[in-house]
Amino acid sequence: MKINGIKHIFFDLDHTLWDFDKNSALTFEKIFDIHRVTIDTSRFLSVYEPINLNYWKMYREERISKKNLRYQRLRDTFDAVNFDVTDEIIHKLSEDYINYLTTFNHLFEGTIDILEHLFGDYDLHIITNGFEEAQQRKINNANIGHYFKTITNSEAAGVKKPNPIIFNHALNVANADPNESLMIGDNYEADILGALDVGLDAILFNYHNYTDIDHIKQVKHLSDLKVYL
């Protein structure tokens, strides 16, 4: 089951190596405390998380700006749980969320182990749709930057995954042939279909438990990548 001929491995960052959900929850707890927003964080997150995913889908599809995403995902959530909060507080929460998010740097179980396993045998890279100012801090604060030869983010590339332009941009920066390259990520549409469309092989980190995708190479735990690599 080993994949032959691969020289370059491109990882997604959020939800693949960097445990976004855990770090995000800790960030909300902190900023709610700072701004004395007396809402139950678990209740908030249960509504916020699907709203946030939908706004990120719109952001990938260029249907909403970064500024509007940051504001609207919070406004919609507070409205949905009938919690009264001013726009002033929402803007402060939005700003502080970005500022504090990278102070929490939990990685998925097995991240360091798999990076150590792959490092040296492959050239490792990152392709991320995250905000430029936050992504580099996440990588630095989590102490994983030394594993990666190149880091491509959507703001620098001008487009977001699954747009082929960002994949081709990353390949060019890495001086990598798509036939010798592999993408690993958690998002079926952005990471997997986007990579396959430009000729990269791909493995889905299926912690979202997507179904009806048996035709796609996938793992439930990062350590399971050793089956393929």
N, C-alpha and C positions, 0 to 999 in steps of 0.2 A: 504493500500500500504506500510505500515511500514515493514521493514525487521527485523525479529525476530532472536534472537540467536547470534547477533553480539557483540563481546567484544573488538575487535581490529580493528581500522581503519587505513589503510596505505594511505597516500597522496603522489602523485607526487608533486614536488616543482615548477619547471619552467613551465610556461604556465597554471598552475593550481591554485596555491596560489600566487606565485611571478610573477608579470606582466612583463615577460621577454621582450616582444616586446617594451613596453613603456620604460623600463629601458635601453634596448639596444640602442634605438634611441637616448636617451639623452646622452648615453656614446659616440656614434659616433659623435654627435655634438661637444662634449667636446674635443675628441682626434683629430678631424679634425682641430679644432681651434688651439690646442696646436702645431700641426705639420704643420700648414698652408697649409692644403690640401683644395683647393678652389673648392670643388665639392658640388653640391646641395644635402643635406642629404636626402631629400625625394626621389629624383631620384635614389640615391645610394641604399637606403633601398628597393625600389620597385624591384630592381634586386637582391640585396643581400639576401633578406629573403627566396625566394625559393631555391636559391643556398645553403644557410646555412642549410635549412631543408634536402636537398638531401645529403649534407656531413654528417649531424648527422645520417641519416639513414645508410650511409656507415660505420660510426663510431660504431653504435650499432651492425652492422653485422660483425665487426672486419675486415673491408676491407680498413681501413685507420687509421693511427696513430693520436694521439692527436696533435702532432707537425705539421703533414701535414694538418690536418683539419684547424688548426688555420691560417696557411699560405695560403692554396689553396683557401679557401672560399673568401678571400680578393683579391687574384690575379685574380681569375676568374671573380669577380664582376667588378674590375677596367678595365679588358680587355673587358668585355661585354659592358661597357658604354664608351669605347674608351677614358679612362682617363689615361694619362701617369704618372706613378708613379714607383719609383725605388724599387727594392727588399729590400733595406735598410729601406726605409720608411715603407714598408709593415710589416717588422719584428718589427719595433718600434710601429706601430699601433696595431699589434697583441698582443704585450706585454702590452701596455697601455690599450687596451680594457679590458683585464682581471683585470688589476690593478684598473681601474676606474668603472667597471661594478657594483661592489658591493657598490659604493658610492651613487647609486640611488636605492631606495628600495620601489618602489610603489607596492602595493599588489592589487590583483583583488578586485573589489567592493564586499563586503560581506565576505571577508576572516576572519577578526577578529570576526565578528558576528557569523559565523558558527563555528569557533573554540571555542568560548565561549559557544555556544549552546551544543557542543559535549563534551567539556572538563569536566571530572568528571564522566560522564556516560559511556565513552569508554576510552580505552587506545589508544592514538594517536601516529602515527609513520610516518616517511617519507622514501620513496624509490626513489632515484634520479639517473639519468644517468649523471648528471652534473659533472664537474671537481671538485675533492675533495677540492682543495685549495680555490675555489670560493664558494662552496655551504654552508659551515659552516658560512662564512662571510655574505652571503645573509640572512641566518636565524638569525644570531646574530644582524645584523644591522637593520633588519626589526622588531626586538623585538618579535619574535614568538617562539623562542627556548623553552621557558618554557612550551609550550603546548605539547611537544613531548617527549615520553619516550625513543624512539630509533630513530636514523637516519642512514640509510644504503645508501651508495653511491657506484656506480659501480666500482670505482677504488679500494675501499677496498674489495669489493666482488670478484673482478677479472673478472667479466662479466657484461654485460649490459642487461637491460630489452629489449626484452621479454624473455631472457634466464631464464629457471626455476631455475637455481642455485642462482641467486640474490634474487628471491622471497623466496626460501627455506632458504637462509642465513638470510634474514630479519625476517622470521618467527621464526627461531631458536634464534636469538638475542633477539627477543621480547617475547620468550617463548609463542608463540601463535599457536593455532590450526587453520589450514586453513579453517575448517568448521565454525569457529567462527570469521572469518576475512573478511574484505572488502577492496578493492582497489578503490581509486578515482583518476582519472587522465584524461588528455586531449588527449593522444595519443592512438588511437584505437588499433594499433598493439602492441606497447610496454607495455602500462598500462593495457588495457582491456583484449586482447587476452592472454597476458602473465600471468595475474592473473588468468583468468579462466582456463588456462591450468594446473595450479597447485592446483586448488580446491578452490580458493578464489572467493567470489562473487565480483562484480565490478559495478561501476557507472561511466559512461563517462561524463566528463565536456565538453560538446559539443560546445565550443565557436568557433571551426573551421567550424561548420555547416556541419559535415559529413552527407551524405544522405544514404538511403537504409540500415539503421541499426536500424530499429524499434524494433528488437528483443532484443536490449541491453538497459538496464536501463540507462537513461541519464538525464542531466539537462543542461539548458542554463545559469543559474545563480547559484552561490554557495548557495544562500539562499534557493533555491529550494530543496536542500538536506534534508531540514526539512520534506519534504513529505515522505522521506524514513527512516529518523533516528530521 
